């Protein structure tokens, strides 16, 4: 019994050990057991099966529906068909499918499905094992993806690729590599392409080293070499290689065309050679320029000194400033003696320019505006100097200003020249303005001359001067006075401005200019020298009297005065004298013209108008009467027995009688009436705006006055002079002057026939 119990115990112990070993094997192999009861749909899992689904054992009771949901959709139909097939046939099946674990990760399972058959031979359940094959499946997927990527790279022809043996055979190559070496796919398939035959001899040793490296399980670095092309030319390439079999006899090679890179490399080498040559030349030139710069610096110092120029350097960090020796000399300092900052330099600037210079410097530093201006310095000895200053701002890589470097040039002489030139230009402008003024004055004088030549009376001439001369004497009042020979008085004929500066009428003794025979000027402060005709109630500041003298005869006076200062300078006085000369000459000419005209229309004996003037004036008066609808009387007068006076007393006596009658008529007719000597002893009188009755009355009055005359001749009194009158009137006796004179002459004849010394009025019906 003891032996049996011992054997049983050993068997139980062996079974427990086997069970433990089986559990370890399942755990290590990730192999789980499961069973499914078709009648109850109950599923039983081992602990390892729970782990396959990412679950802890006994967390919940799995169901078939839950199992189907964990299987990824593309495998559910396959899994169901396999289970149905086992149930239908009783034959064991295997399947691989993907599941979704509890943590949402994907897992792969290999499952063996067996049928559970009861005593009756019916399938009442399923059982089997499940194993985690996720690592293998992931490796297979990765390998397929890697193969796909490699195939894509191989067929993309981005780089050349080929598969070869270490002995030189090429089994396959892509189009890019074949294009590089100039062979076709058909030639490759015929075995005409070998990599060792494509390699020039100088690269054989390198190729053997690469093969040895591969056989030592090492990965060689890519190396450069060349291949022969089919046409015998060479192509530079970069080659990378890796083994693809366990025996290390077969490789994949990646080939990159280095033609362009080689060209670039050759160009770089050529450029480097040129750069080296240029660098050597540059070093030589630097040495030469350094020597030249030193010489130029010496010459620059001499030039600065000769040109009164200097440079300065302002450190914006310390505000210190450095001056060149030439600038120190220009500013009146000893070379090397200046040691200061910007504030000390500012104190040397002229106070009026200091703010401007410092503001310009600030704008240049902070706003990057140009610094270029001229200003004044005060030297230690007190003299003033002008400088033209220009500067630039030195900045760092962050545009922060560090220094200001500038150059100053002494431009004092230029400034002095500019000031002198400005003065000269100002004088020239003043002269030009004066010339323009003189030209304008000459134009006015020319206009005055033209107008004066067109004047017919002295009054017109004076009016022209008053109108046109005012622009010549701005700020002046003035007047023109004409001398009357009868009373030696000057009468004002025109005036402009203030009319109260001078008397209207005064004698020649009241004017210093007329008394002295030349112009008389009274300046400001010389009031005692004013002429007597100047109104003391309206005394001006200054006055100018210029006598109007032509051909030695004093004709009048040009008077100017002003109430403003500096209005009558010498140039204005000279202009006034010119105007006075022109006016005097015009007045003289007009008076001469008046005398000649008077002589041409006056009878020299009687001083009455002559017959020519009678005809002209009568025509004018009749036209005026017709226009204004009034009558005109005409008197025809004849001295009775005039031949008797000539014969008895002589022609001189007759002339005396006619002259006396002419004087009587002028003194006893209106200003508008016109008395004319018609011829011999006949006289005609025109009475404008007089009716027939008024003309008859005037004739009777004159007849009596003539009869009452007492004329002395040769100590005798002639008192028997009488005259006969014939009276006619427009429009009663005619429309024309000739008709009316004929009617009046007929009436005169009737008066003679009636006994003389009487007035006969022509009857109205005579005109018809």
C-alpha positions in Angstrom: 0.0 0.0 0.0 2.7 2.3 0.8 4.3 1.8 -2.6 1.0 2.5 -4.3 0.4 5.6 -2.3 3.9 6.7 -3.0 3.4 6.1 -6.7 0.2 8.0 -6.7 1.8 10.9 -4.9 4.6 10.9 -7.4 2.1 10.9 -10.2 0.1 13.8 -8.7 3.3 15.6 -8.2 4.4 15.0 -11.8 1.0 16.2 -13.0 1.2 19.4 -11.0 4.7 20.0 -12.4 3.4 19.4 -15.9 0.5 21.7 -15.2 2.9 24.4 -14.0 5.2 23.9 -17.0 2.2 24.1 -19.3 1.1 27.4 -17.7 4.7 28.8 -18.1 4.7 27.7 -21.7 1.4 29.4 -22.4 2.5 32.5 -20.6 5.8 32.6 -22.5 4.3 31.8 -25.8 1.3 34.1 -25.2 -0.9 31.1 -25.8 -4.4 31.0 -24.3 -7.1 28.4 -24.1 -10.8 29.0 -24.7 -14.1 27.0 -24.9 -17.5 27.9 -26.2 -20.8 26.1 -25.4 -23.3 26.4 -28.2 -26.3 25.7 -26.1 -25.6 28.2 -23.4 -23.4 30.6 -25.4 -21.1 30.5 -22.5 -17.4 31.3 -23.2 -14.6 30.2 -21.0 -11.1 31.8 -21.2 -7.8 31.0 -19.6 -5.9 33.8 -17.9 -3.6 34.1 -21.0 -6.6 34.6 -23.3 -7.7 37.6 -21.1 -4.2 39.0 -21.5 -4.4 38.7 -25.3 -7.3 41.2 -25.2 -5.6 43.5 -22.7 -7.8 42.5 -19.8 -7.3 41.2 -16.3 -8.7 37.7 -15.6 -12.2 37.5 -14.2 -12.9 41.3 -14.8 -16.1 40.3 -16.6 -17.6 37.3 -18.3 -17.0 37.5 -22.0 -19.8 36.9 -24.5 -19.8 36.0 -28.1 -21.3 39.3 -29.2 -18.6 41.1 -27.2 -16.0 39.0 -28.9 -17.4 39.8 -32.4 -17.2 43.6 -31.6 -13.5 43.4 -30.6 -12.7 41.8 -33.9 -11.9 44.6 -36.4 -14.7 44.9 -39.0 -12.7 43.6 -42.0 -12.2 40.3 -40.2 -15.6 39.7 -38.6 -17.1 37.9 -41.6 -14.1 35.6 -42.0 -14.1 34.7 -38.3 -17.8 33.9 -38.4 -17.5 31.7 -41.6 -14.6 29.7 -40.0 -16.7 29.0 -36.8 -19.7 28.0 -38.9 -17.5 25.7 -41.0 -16.1 23.9 -37.9 -19.7 23.5 -36.5 -20.9 22.2 -39.9 -18.0 19.8 -40.7 -16.4 19.1 -37.4 -13.1 19.8 -38.9 -10.4 21.9 -37.2 -9.7 25.4 -38.7 -7.0 28.0 -38.1 -7.4 31.8 -38.6 -5.5 35.0 -38.2 -7.3 38.3 -37.5 -6.9 41.7 -35.9 -8.6 42.8 -32.7 -9.0 46.1 -30.8 -7.6 45.7 -27.3 -9.1 47.3 -24.2 -6.6 50.2 -24.5 -7.8 50.8 -28.1 -4.5 49.4 -29.5 -4.5 46.9 -32.4 -3.5 43.3 -31.7 -3.1 40.2 -34.0 -4.3 36.7 -33.0 -3.7 33.3 -34.4 -6.5 31.0 -33.4 -7.1 27.2 -33.7 -10.8 26.2 -33.7 -11.9 22.6 -32.9 -15.3 21.1 -32.6 -16.5 19.5 -29.3 -18.5 16.4 -30.2 -20.8 14.6 -27.7 -21.5 10.8 -27.4 -24.1 11.1 -30.1 -21.6 12.6 -32.6 -23.2 16.0 -32.5 -21.1 19.3 -32.2 -22.2 21.0 -29.0 -19.3 23.4 -28.7 -16.1 24.8 -29.8 -12.7 25.0 -28.2 -9.2 25.9 -29.2 -6.2 28.0 -28.5 -5.3 31.6 -29.3 -1.8 33.0 -29.7 -0.6 36.7 -29.8 1.2 37.1 -33.2 1.2 41.0 -33.1 5.0 41.3 -33.2 5.3 39.0 -36.3 2.4 40.7 -38.0 3.8 44.2 -37.4 7.2 43.0 -38.7 5.5 41.6 -41.8 3.6 44.9 -42.4 6.7 47.0 -41.8 8.7 44.7 -44.2 6.0 45.1 -46.9 5.9 48.8 -46.4 9.7 48.9 -46.6 9.7 46.8 -49.7 7.1 49.2 -51.2 9.1 52.2 -50.4 12.2 50.7 -51.8 10.4 49.7 -55.0 9.0 53.3 -55.3 12.5 54.7 -54.8 13.8 52.2 -57.3 11.2 53.1 -59.9 11.1 56.8 -59.2 14.5 57.2 -60.9 15.5 60.0 -58.6 18.9 58.4 -58.2 20.5 55.4 -60.0 20.0 52.0 -58.4 21.1 48.5 -59.2 21.3 45.0 -57.6 24.6 43.2 -58.1 26.9 40.4 -56.8 30.4 41.0 -55.5 31.7 39.3 -58.6 30.5 42.1 -60.9 27.1 40.8 -62.2 24.2 43.3 -62.3 20.9 41.6 -61.9 18.6 44.6 -62.1 18.9 48.3 -62.5 16.5 51.2 -62.8 16.2 53.6 -65.8 18.1 56.4 -64.1 21.3 54.2 -63.7 21.0 52.9 -67.3 20.7 56.5 -68.5 23.8 57.4 -66.6 25.9 54.7 -68.3 24.1 54.8 -71.7 22.8 51.2 -71.8 19.3 49.9 -72.4 17.1 47.5 -70.4 17.5 44.9 -73.1 21.3 45.0 -73.0 21.0 44.6 -69.2 18.8 41.5 -69.5 21.3 40.0 -72.0 24.0 40.2 -69.3 26.0 42.9 -71.2 26.3 45.2 -68.1 28.8 44.4 -65.3 29.8 47.0 -62.7 33.5 45.8 -62.6 33.7 46.4 -66.4 32.2 49.9 -66.0 34.8 50.8 -63.4 38.1 52.4 -64.6 41.2 50.6 -63.3 42.2 53.3 -60.8 39.1 52.6 -58.8 39.6 48.7 -58.5 41.4 48.8 -55.2 38.7 51.1 -53.6 36.0 48.6 -54.8 37.8 45.7 -53.2 38.1 47.6 -49.9 34.3 48.2 -50.0 33.6 44.5 -50.6 35.9 43.5 -47.7 34.1 46.0 -45.5 30.7 44.5 -46.4 32.0 40.9 -45.6 33.1 42.2 -42.2 29.5 43.2 -41.5 30.5 46.9 -41.7 28.6 49.6 -43.6 31.0 51.6 -45.8 30.7 55.3 -46.3 29.6 56.5 -49.7 32.6 57.1 -52.0 33.2 58.9 -55.2 34.3 57.2 -58.4 33.7 57.1 -62.1 31.9 54.8 -64.5 32.5 54.2 -68.1 29.6 55.1 -70.3 28.8 53.0 -73.3 30.3 55.6 -75.6 33.6 55.4 -73.6 33.2 58.7 -71.8 33.3 58.9 -68.1 30.7 60.0 -65.6 31.5 61.0 -62.0 29.3 59.4 -59.5 28.7 59.0 -55.7 28.1 55.4 -54.7 26.4 54.0 -51.6 26.2 50.1 -51.1 24.6 47.7 -48.6 24.4 43.9 -48.4 21.0 42.2 -49.0 21.7 38.6 -48.2 23.0 36.6 -45.2 26.0 35.3 -47.1 27.0 38.9 -47.9 27.5 38.2 -51.6 24.7 40.4 -53.0 24.3 44.1 -52.7 22.1 47.0 -53.6 23.9 50.1 -54.9 22.6 53.7 -55.0 24.4 55.9 -57.6 24.2 59.7 -57.7 25.2 61.6 -60.9 27.9 64.1 -59.7 28.5 65.7 -63.1 27.1 69.1 -62.1 28.7 68.9 -58.7 32.0 68.1 -60.3 31.6 71.0 -62.6 30.9 73.2 -59.6 33.8 71.7 -57.7 36.1 72.4 -60.7 34.8 75.9 -60.8 35.3 76.3 -57.1 38.9 75.1 -57.4 39.4 77.5 -60.3 37.8 80.3 -58.3 40.0 79.4 -55.3 43.0 79.6 -57.4 42.0 83.0 -58.8 41.1 84.1 -55.3 44.5 83.1 -54.1 46.0 85.0 -56.9 43.8 88.0 -56.3 44.6 87.8 -52.6 48.2 88.0 -53.3 47.7 90.9 -55.6 45.4 92.6 -53.0 48.1 92.2 -50.3 50.6 93.8 -52.6 48.1 96.6 -53.3 47.4 97.0 -49.6 51.1 97.5 -49.0 51.3 100.0 -51.8 48.1 101.8 -50.7 49.3 101.9 -47.1 52.4 103.6 -48.3 50.3 105.9 -50.6 47.9 106.7 -47.8 50.7 107.8 -45.6 51.9 110.0 -48.3 48.4 111.3 -49.0 47.9 111.9 -45.3 50.9 114.2 -45.3 49.7 115.9 -48.5 46.2 116.2 -47.0 47.6 118.0 -44.0 49.3 120.4 -46.3 46.2 120.8 -48.3 44.0 121.4 -45.2 46.5 124.0 -44.0 46.6 125.7 -47.5 42.8 125.6 -48.0 41.9 126.7 -44.4 40.2 123.3 -43.8 40.1 121.0 -40.8 38.4 117.9 -39.6 36.9 116.9 -36.3 35.7 113.7 -34.6 32.9 113.7 -32.0 32.6 110.7 -29.7 28.8 110.4 -28.8 29.5 108.1 -25.9 31.9 110.5 -24.0 30.8 113.7 -25.8 34.5 114.4 -26.3 35.7 116.0 -29.6 39.0 115.8 -31.4 40.3 118.6 -33.7 42.9 118.3 -36.4 45.9 120.7 -36.2 44.6 122.6 -39.3 41.3 123.1 -37.6 43.0 124.4 -34.4 45.0 126.8 -36.5 41.9 127.9 -38.3 40.2 128.7 -35.0 43.2 130.6 -33.7 44.6 128.0 -31.4 48.0 126.5 -31.1 48.4 123.0 -32.6 47.6 120.3 -30.1 46.2 122.8 -27.5 42.5 122.0 -27.9 41.2 119.5 -25.3 37.5 119.8 -24.8 34.0 118.6 -25.4 31.0 119.7 -27.4 30.0 122.3 -24.9 33.3 124.0 -25.1 33.1 124.1 -28.9 29.6 125.5 -28.6 30.9 128.4 -26.5 33.2 129.3 -29.3 30.2 129.7 -31.7 28.5 133.0 -32.3 25.5 133.3 -29.9 23.1 133.9 -32.8 24.2 130.7 -34.5 24.8 128.3 -31.5 21.2 127.1 -31.2 20.9 126.5 -35.0 24.1 124.4 -35.1 23.3 122.3 -32.1 19.8 121.7 -33.4 21.1 120.6 -36.8 23.6 118.2 -35.1 20.7 116.6 -33.0 18.6 116.2 -36.2 21.4 114.5 -38.0 22.1 112.1 -35.1 18.6 111.2 -34.2 16.6 111.7 -37.5 19.4 110.9 -39.9 19.1 114.3 -41.6 22.1 115.8 -43.4 24.4 118.0 -41.5 25.4 120.8 -43.8 25.4 124.4 -42.7 27.4 127.6 -42.4 27.9 129.5 -39.1 30.2 131.9 -37.3 33.1 131.2 -34.8 34.6 133.8 -32.5 38.4 133.3 -32.3 40.2 133.9 -29.0 41.3 137.4 -30.2 37.7 138.3 -30.7 37.7 138.2 -34.6 34.8 136.7 -36.3 35.2 133.8 -38.8 32.7 132.0 -41.0 33.0 128.2 -41.5 31.1 125.8 -43.7 30.6 122.5 -41.9 29.6 119.1 -43.2 29.5 115.8 -41.2 28.3 112.2 -41.3 27.1 110.0 -38.4 28.8 106.6 -37.8 26.4 103.9 -36.6 26.8 100.3 -35.4 25.0 97.3 -36.9 22.0 98.1 -34.8 21.8 101.7 -36.2 22.9 103.2 -32.9 24.9 106.4 -33.5 28.5 106.2 -32.2 30.5 109.0 -33.7 30.1 112.1 -35.9 33.0 113.0 -38.2 33.0 116.3 -40.0 35.0 118.8 -42.0 35.0 122.6 -41.6 36.1 125.0 -44.2 37.0 128.7 -43.6 34.7 130.6 -45.9 35.2 134.0 -44.3 36.5 135.6 -47.5 33.7 134.2 -49.5 31.2 135.5 -47.1 32.8 138.9 -47.2 32.7 138.8 -50.9 29.0 137.7 -50.9 28.2 140.7 -48.6 30.0 143.1 -50.9 28.3 141.5 -53.9 25.0 141.8 -52.2 25.6 145.5 -51.6 26.6 145.9 -55.2 23.5 144.0 -56.3 21.4 146.2 -54.1 22.9 149.3 -55.6 22.4 147.9 -59.1 18.8 147.1 -58.2 18.3 150.6 -56.9 19.9 152.0 -60.1 17.7 149.7 -62.2 14.6 150.9 -60.3 15.8 154.5 -60.9 16.3 153.7 -64.6 12.8 152.2 -64.7 11.5 155.3 -62.9 13.3 157.6 -65.3 12.0 155.6 -68.3 8.5 155.9 -67.0 9.0 159.6 -66.4 10.4 160.0 -69.9 7.3 158.2 -71.3 5.1 160.6 -69.3 7.2 163.6 -70.5 6.8 162.3 -74.0 3.0 162.1 -73.5 3.0 165.6 -72.0 4.9 166.9 -75.1 2.5 165.2 -77.4 -0.5 166.6 -75.6 1.0 170.1 -75.4 1.6 170.1 -79.2 -2.1 169.4 -79.6 -3.4 172.2 -77.3 -4.9 175.3 -78.8 -5.1 177.5 -75.7 -2.9 178.2 -72.6 -5.7 176.9 -70.4 -5.7 173.5 -72.2 -1.9 173.3 -71.8 -2.1 174.0 -68.1 -4.8 171.4 -67.7 -2.6 168.8 -69.5 0.2 169.5 -67.0 -2.1 169.2 -64.1 -3.5 165.9 -65.3 -0.3 164.2 -66.5 2.4 165.7 -64.2 0.9 164.3 -60.9 2.5 160.8 -61.3 5.8 162.5 -61.8 5.6 164.2 -58.3 3.9 161.7 -56.0 3.1 163.1 -52.6 3.2 166.7 -53.9 0.5 169.4 -54.4 1.0 171.9 -57.2 -0.4 174.6 -59.4 0.3 176.6 -62.5 0.1 180.4 -62.6 0.1 182.6 -65.7 1.4 186.2 -65.7 -1.0 188.8 -67.0 1.0 191.6 -68.8 -1.7 194.2 -68.2 -1.4 194.2 -64.4 1.8 192.2 -63.8 -0.2 189.7 -61.6 -0.1 185.9 -61.7 -3.4 184.1 -61.7 -3.9 180.4 -61.0 -5.2 178.6 -64.0 -5.0 175.0 -62.5 -4.1 173.2 -59.3 -3.9 169.7 -58.0 -3.9 168.4 -54.4 -4.4 171.0 -51.7 -5.6 174.3 -53.3 -4.9 176.3 -50.2 -1.1 176.1 -50.3 -0.9 179.3 -52.3 -2.8 182.4 -53.1 -4.9 182.4 -56.3 -3.6 185.8 -57.4 -0.4 187.5 -56.5 2.2 189.8 -58.0 5.6 188.7 -59.3 7.1 190.5 -56.3 5.5 187.9 -54.0 7.6 185.0 -55.4 11.3 184.7 -54.9 11.7 182.6 -58.1 10.1 185.4 -60.3 12.2 188.1 -58.5 15.4 186.1 -59.0 14.6 184.7 -62.4 15.4 181.1 -61.3 14.0 178.2 -59.3 13.5 178.7 -55.6 13.6 175.7 -53.2 12.6 175.8 -49.6 13.7 172.7 -47.6 12.3 171.4 -44.3 13.1 173.8 -41.5 13.6 176.8 -43.8 10.2 178.3 -43.3 11.6 181.9 -43.3 12.4 181.4 -47.0 8.8 180.6 -48.1 7.4 183.0 -50.8 4.8 185.5 -49.8 2.2 183.8 -51.9 2.5 180.6 -49.8 -0.5 180.5 -47.4 0.9 180.8 -43.9 -2.3 179.0 -42.6 -1.3 175.9 -44.6 2.4 175.9 -44.6 4.0 172.8 -46.2 7.2 171.2 -45.1 9.0 172.1 -48.4 8.2 174.0 -51.6 9.6 174.6 -55.1 8.9 177.5 -57.4 10.1 177.4 -61.0 9.5 180.4 -63.3 8.1 179.6 -66.7 10.5 181.5 -69.0 10.6 181.1 -72.8 12.8 183.2 -75.2 13.7 185.5 -72.3 10.1 186.3 -71.4 8.5 185.3 -68.1 5.2 183.7 -68.8 4.2 182.2 -65.4 5.1 180.0 -62.5 5.1 176.2 -61.7 4.6 175.7 -58.0 5.1 172.4 -56.0 4.8 171.8 -52.3 4.7 168.8 -50.0 3.6 168.0 -46.4 5.8 164.8 -46.3 9.5 164.4 -45.7 12.1 163.6 -48.5 9.6 164.1 -51.3 11.5 166.7 -53.4 15.0 165.3 -53.9 17.3 166.8 -56.6 16.2 164.3 -59.2 12.6 165.4 -58.7 13.6 169.1 -58.9 15.4 168.5 -62.2 12.3 166.7 -63.5 10.1 169.7 -62.4 12.5 172.0 -64.3 12.1 169.9 -67.4 8.3 170.0 -67.1 8.5 173.8 -66.6 10.6 174.2 -69.7 8.2 172.2 -71.8 5.2 174.1 -70.4 6.9 177.5 -70.9 7.8 176.6 -74.5 4.2 175.4 -75.1 2.7 178.6 -73.6 5.0 180.7 -75.7 4.0 178.8 -78.9 0.3 179.0 -78.0 0.5 182.8 -77.4 2.3 183.2 -80.7 -0.4 181.1 -82.3 -3.1 183.2 -80.7 -1.4 186.4 -81.9 -1.2 185.0 -85.5 -4.7 183.8 -85.3 -5.9 187.1 -84.0 -4.1 188.9 -86.8 -5.7 186.6 -89.3 -9.2 187.3 -88.2 -9.0 190.9 -87.0 -9.0 194.1 -89.0 -5.8 196.0 -88.0 -7.5 199.4 -88.2 -10.7 198.9 -86.3 -9.6 195.9 -84.3 -12.9 194.3 -85.3 -13.2 190.8 -86.9 -12.6 190.7 -90.6 -15.0 189.5 -93.3 -13.5 186.0 -93.4 -14.2 185.5 -89.7 -17.7 187.0 -90.2 -18.7 184.3 -92.8 -17.3 181.5 -90.6 -18.9 182.7 -87.4 -22.3 183.5 -89.0 -22.5 180.0 -90.4 -21.7 178.6 -86.9 -24.3 180.8 -85.2 -27.0 180.0 -87.7 -26.4 176.3 -87.2 -26.5 176.7 -83.5 -29.7 178.8 -83.7 -31.4 176.2 -85.9 -30.4 173.4 -83.4 -31.6 175.4 -80.3 -34.6 177.2 -82.1 -33.7 180.8 -81.5 -33.3 183.8 -83.9 -30.2 185.7 -84.9 -30.1 189.4 -85.7 -27.8 190.8 -88.3 -27.0 194.6 -88.5 -25.4 196.2 -91.7 -23.8 199.6 -90.9 -22.4 202.2 -93.3 -20.7 205.5 -92.3 -22.6 208.4 -93.9 -20.6 210.6 -96.2 -17.4 208.7 -95.5 -15.9 209.8 -98.9 -16.4 213.4 -97.9 -14.3 212.9 -94.7 -11.6 211.3 -96.7 -11.6 214.0 -99.3 -11.8 216.9 -96.9 -9.8 215.7 -94.0 -7.6 213.1 -95.5 -7.5 209.3 -95.3 -5.9 209.4 -91.9 -8.9 211.2 -90.6 -11.1 208.5 -92.2 -9.1 205.8 -90.6 -9.4 207.6 -87.3 -13.2 207.7 -87.6 -13.4 204.0 -88.5 -11.1 203.1 -85.5 -13.3 205.2 -83.1 -16.5 203.6 -84.4 -14.9 200.1 -84.0 -14.0 200.9 -80.4 -17.5 202.2 -79.7 -19.1 199.1 -81.1 -16.9 196.7 -79.1 -17.7 198.6 -75.9 -21.4 198.6 -76.5 -22.2 195.0 -77.6 -22.5 191.8 -75.7 -19.6 189.3 -75.3 -21.5 186.9 -77.5 -22.1 189.5 -80.2 -19.7 189.7 -83.1 -18.7 193.0 -84.8 -16.8 192.7 -88.2 -15.5 195.1 -90.8 -17.4 194.0 -93.9 -15.4 196.2 -96.2 -14.5 199.9 -96.7 -16.7 201.9 -94.3 -19.3 199.0 -93.9 -19.5 197.1 -90.7 -21.6 194.0 -89.8 -22.8 192.9 -86.4 -24.1 189.4 -85.5 -26.5 189.3 -82.6 -27.0 185.7 -81.5 -30.3 184.8 -79.7 -31.8 188.3 -80.6 -35.3 188.9 -82.0 -36.1 191.3 -84.7 -37.3 193.9 -82.2 -34.2 193.5 -80.0 -31.9 193.8 -83.1 -33.8 196.9 -84.1 -33.4 198.4 -80.7 -29.7 197.6 -80.6 -29.3 199.3 -84.0 -31.1 202.4 -82.9 -28.9 202.6 -79.7 -25.7 202.3 -81.7 -26.9 204.8 -84.3 -27.4 207.4 -81.6 -24.1 206.6 -79.9 -22.3 207.1 -83.2 -24.1 210.4 -83.8 -23.1 211.6 -80.3 -19.3 210.7 -80.8 -16.8 213.6 -80.7 -13.6 212.6 -82.5 -10.5 214.7 -82.1 -8.3 214.9 -85.1 -5.4 217.4 -85.7 -6.6 219.6 -82.9 -10.1 219.6 -84.2 -13.3 218.0 -83.1 -15.2 216.0 -85.6 -18.8 215.7 -84.4 -20.9 215.2 -87.5 -20.3 211.5 -88.0 -23.5 209.5 -88.5 -24.2 206.0 -89.8 -27.1 204.2 -91.5 -28.3 200.8 -90.3 -30.0 197.9 -92.1 -31.5 195.1 -89.9 -32.4 191.6 -90.9 -33.1 188.4 -88.8 -32.9 184.6 -89.0 -35.1 182.8 -89.7 -37.5 185.6 -90.8 -35.3 186.8 -93.7 -33.5 183.6 -94.8 -31.9 180.3 -93.9 -28.3 181.1 -94.9 -25.9 183.8 -94.0 -25.6 185.0 -97.5 -29.4 185.5 -97.8 -29.7 187.3 -94.5 -26.7 189.6 -95.3 -28.2 190.4 -98.7 -31.5 191.4 -97.0 -29.8 193.4 -94.3 -27.7 195.2 -97.0 -30.9 195.9 -99.0 -32.4 197.5 -95.8 -29.1 199.5 -95.4 -29.5 200.8 -99.0 -33.1 201.8 -98.2 -31.8 203.7 -95.2 -29.3 205.6 -97.4 -32.0 206.4 -99.9 -34.3 207.6 -97.1 -31.9 210.3 -96.0 -29.2 208.4 -94.0 -28.6 208.4 -90.2 -31.5 206.1 -89.7 -32.4 202.4 -89.0 -34.4 200.4 -91.6 -35.7 196.9 -90.7 -36.2 194.7 -93.6 -39.8 193.7 -94.1 -40.6 190.0 -93.5 -42.2 189.5 -96.9 -38.9 190.4 -98.5 -37.5 186.9 -97.7 -40.1 185.3 -99.8 
